[in-house]
Amino acid sequence: MPIAREIGRRLPFRAAQELFGGNDFLNDYGQVAVDNMKAQQGGKNIFANMMAEAEKGEQLDDLDVKLEATALIVAGTDTTAISLTYLVWAVLSQSSLQKELEQEVAALPDGYRDADLERLPLLQAVIEESLRLYGAAPGMLPRAVPPGGVDLGGYYLPQATTATTQSYSLHRDPNSFPDPDEFIPARWLPSTSKDDKYRISEAAKAVFSPFGAGSRTCAGIHLAYIELRLATAEFFRRMSGVSLAPSATRECMEQENYFLIAPRGHKCEITMKR
């Protein structure tokens, strides 16, 4: 409703301006990112090539760069925070799992690096299982079939058809993930006799797609994994022994999906160890 939004953003009330002017606030943050990039001398980051193209005036202008910066800010903030929120809730819901993870990260050396975290099997398994059940953007990502159409898995899709898939259902297929609604990090661990029935198959790995797949997979996938590893390790090192608050119920954490998921209760409260 663009007319209602245009009227709402002009109302002289802060609440109305925040409600209807969200894009403006985000674009302002994007402009700050672009300005910071311009201020760097010889800096190399994700904006460098975009800025170079904009300066040529061939493909991108300043507005394009600002909008790209805004999109990257949105894509790289709530997504990781959401998955971390659900990871903490899921681990604290299983006391034995919590103790095992706390013991694993407590053994890290002082001044550890991300390479040290990559070698922790339970940490990696907890992150993968969190992304399976609580990937921040589990919905559909539509694509247009190119001119001439395409044969896909024995089905012909005419050109200009909108084709899409989504990870929510794929990640809950019992043929790929036994007991699919249960948080079972052992799926991702090396084979053990107790948990062999949950071990991830090659077919399951093929459909695991919390960051999308193919040529349009998430550009920030590696940064996201680094953030997830570091944040998880630091939380369970510094917050050993915490527990879920009574408010952190399954009902409170039920997924609410508006492209990015969020807990229905909009919170995940924990209780500090006394």
GIHU-V13680 format. One record per backbone hydrogen bond with DSSP energy under -0.5 kcal/mol. NH is the residue of the N-H (numbers start at 0). CO is the residue of the C=O. E is the energy in kcal/mol with one decimal. If there is no record, write none. Layout:
nh:NH co:CO e:E
nh:NH co:CO e:E
//
This chain:
nh:4 co:0 e:-2.1
nh:5 co:1 e:-2.4
nh:6 co:2 e:-2.3
nh:7 co:3 e:-2.8
nh:8 co:4 e:-2.3
nh:9 co:5 e:-0.6
nh:9 co:6 e:-1.0
nh:10 co:6 e:-0.5
nh:10 co:7 e:-1.1
nh:12 co:10 e:-1.4
nh:16 co:12 e:-2.3
nh:17 co:13 e:-2.5
nh:18 co:14 e:-2.2
nh:19 co:15 e:-2.7
nh:20 co:16 e:-1.4
nh:24 co:20 e:-1.9
nh:25 co:21 e:-2.3
nh:26 co:22 e:-2.8
nh:27 co:23 e:-1.9
nh:28 co:24 e:-1.6
nh:29 co:25 e:-2.2
nh:30 co:26 e:-2.2
nh:31 co:27 e:-1.9
nh:32 co:28 e:-2.0
nh:33 co:29 e:-2.1
nh:34 co:30 e:-2.8
nh:35 co:31 e:-2.5
nh:36 co:32 e:-1.9
nh:37 co:33 e:-2.4
nh:38 co:34 e:-1.7
nh:39 co:35 e:-0.7
nh:39 co:36 e:-1.0
nh:41 co:39 e:-0.8
nh:44 co:42 e:-0.6
nh:47 co:44 e:-1.6
nh:50 co:46 e:-3.0
nh:51 co:47 e:-2.1
nh:52 co:48 e:-2.2
nh:53 co:49 e:-2.3
nh:54 co:50 e:-2.3
nh:55 co:51 e:-1.4
nh:56 co:52 e:-1.2
nh:57 co:52 e:-1.0
nh:58 co:52 e:-0.5
nh:64 co:60 e:-2.0
nh:65 co:61 e:-2.4
nh:66 co:62 e:-2.6
nh:67 co:63 e:-2.4
nh:68 co:64 e:-2.5
nh:69 co:65 e:-2.3
nh:70 co:66 e:-2.3
nh:71 co:67 e:-2.2
nh:72 co:68 e:-2.1
nh:73 co:69 e:-2.3
nh:74 co:70 e:-2.7
nh:75 co:71 e:-1.7
nh:76 co:73 e:-1.0
nh:77 co:73 e:-0.6
nh:78 co:73 e:-0.6
nh:80 co:76 e:-2.1
nh:81 co:77 e:-2.8
nh:82 co:78 e:-2.0
nh:83 co:79 e:-2.3
nh:84 co:80 e:-2.2
nh:85 co:81 e:-2.2
nh:86 co:82 e:-2.2
nh:87 co:83 e:-2.5
nh:88 co:84 e:-2.0
nh:89 co:85 e:-2.9
nh:90 co:86 e:-2.6
nh:91 co:87 e:-2.6
nh:92 co:88 e:-1.0
nh:93 co:90 e:-1.8
nh:97 co:93 e:-2.5
nh:98 co:94 e:-2.2
nh:99 co:95 e:-2.0
nh:100 co:96 e:-2.4
nh:101 co:97 e:-2.6
nh:102 co:98 e:-2.3
nh:103 co:99 e:-2.0
nh:104 co:100 e:-2.4
nh:105 co:101 e:-1.8
nh:106 co:102 e:-0.9
nh:106 co:103 e:-0.5
nh:107 co:104 e:-1.4
nh:111 co:108 e:-1.2
nh:115 co:112 e:-1.0
nh:116 co:112 e:-1.3
nh:117 co:113 e:-2.0
nh:118 co:114 e:-0.5
nh:118 co:115 e:-0.7
nh:119 co:116 e:-1.9
nh:120 co:118 e:-0.8
nh:123 co:119 e:-2.1
nh:124 co:120 e:-2.3
nh:125 co:121 e:-2.8
nh:126 co:122 e:-2.0
nh:127 co:123 e:-2.4
nh:128 co:124 e:-2.5
nh:129 co:125 e:-2.0
nh:130 co:126 e:-2.3
nh:131 co:127 e:-1.9
nh:132 co:128 e:-2.1
nh:133 co:129 e:-3.2
nh:134 co:130 e:-0.9
nh:138 co:258 e:-0.6
nh:140 co:164 e:-1.2
nh:142 co:162 e:-2.7
nh:144 co:160 e:-2.5
nh:148 co:145 e:-1.9
nh:149 co:156 e:-2.0
nh:151 co:149 e:-0.6
nh:151 co:154 e:-3.4
nh:154 co:151 e:-1.5
nh:156 co:149 e:-2.9
nh:156 co:154 e:-0.5
nh:157 co:155 e:-0.5
nh:159 co:144 e:-2.7
nh:160 co:157 e:-1.6
nh:162 co:142 e:-3.3
nh:162 co:160 e:-0.7
nh:167 co:137 e:-1.7
nh:169 co:165 e:-1.0
nh:170 co:166 e:-2.9
nh:171 co:168 e:-1.2
nh:172 co:169 e:-1.2
nh:173 co:171 e:-0.7
nh:175 co:172 e:-1.4
nh:176 co:172 e:-2.9
nh:181 co:178 e:-1.9
nh:183 co:181 e:-1.0
nh:186 co:183 e:-1.9
nh:187 co:184 e:-2.2
nh:188 co:185 e:-1.1
nh:195 co:191 e:-0.6
nh:195 co:192 e:-0.5
nh:197 co:194 e:-1.6
nh:198 co:194 e:-0.5
nh:198 co:195 e:-1.3
nh:199 co:186 e:-1.8
nh:204 co:200 e:-2.2
nh:205 co:201 e:-1.6
nh:206 co:202 e:-1.1
nh:207 co:203 e:-1.0
nh:208 co:206 e:-0.7
nh:210 co:211 e:-0.5
nh:211 co:208 e:-1.6
nh:215 co:212 e:-0.7
nh:216 co:213 e:-1.5
nh:217 co:210 e:-2.6
nh:220 co:217 e:-1.2
nh:223 co:219 e:-2.9
nh:224 co:220 e:-2.1
nh:225 co:221 e:-2.0
nh:226 co:222 e:-2.6
nh:227 co:223 e:-2.7
nh:228 co:224 e:-2.6
nh:229 co:225 e:-2.7
nh:230 co:226 e:-2.7
nh:231 co:227 e:-2.1
nh:232 co:228 e:-2.5
nh:233 co:229 e:-2.5
nh:234 co:230 e:-2.4
nh:235 co:231 e:-2.2
nh:236 co:232 e:-1.2
nh:237 co:233 e:-2.6
nh:238 co:234 e:-2.6
nh:241 co:238 e:-1.8
nh:242 co:270 e:-2.1
nh:244 co:268 e:-2.3
nh:247 co:244 e:-2.0
nh:248 co:246 e:-2.2
nh:252 co:248 e:-1.8
nh:253 co:250 e:-1.0
nh:255 co:261 e:-2.6
nh:256 co:254 e:-0.5
nh:257 co:255 e:-0.6
nh:257 co:259 e:-1.8
nh:259 co:257 e:-1.7
nh:260 co:135 e:-2.3
nh:261 co:255 e:-1.2
nh:263 co:253 e:-2.4
nh:264 co:251 e:-3.0
nh:265 co:262 e:-1.8
nh:270 co:242 e:-3.7
//
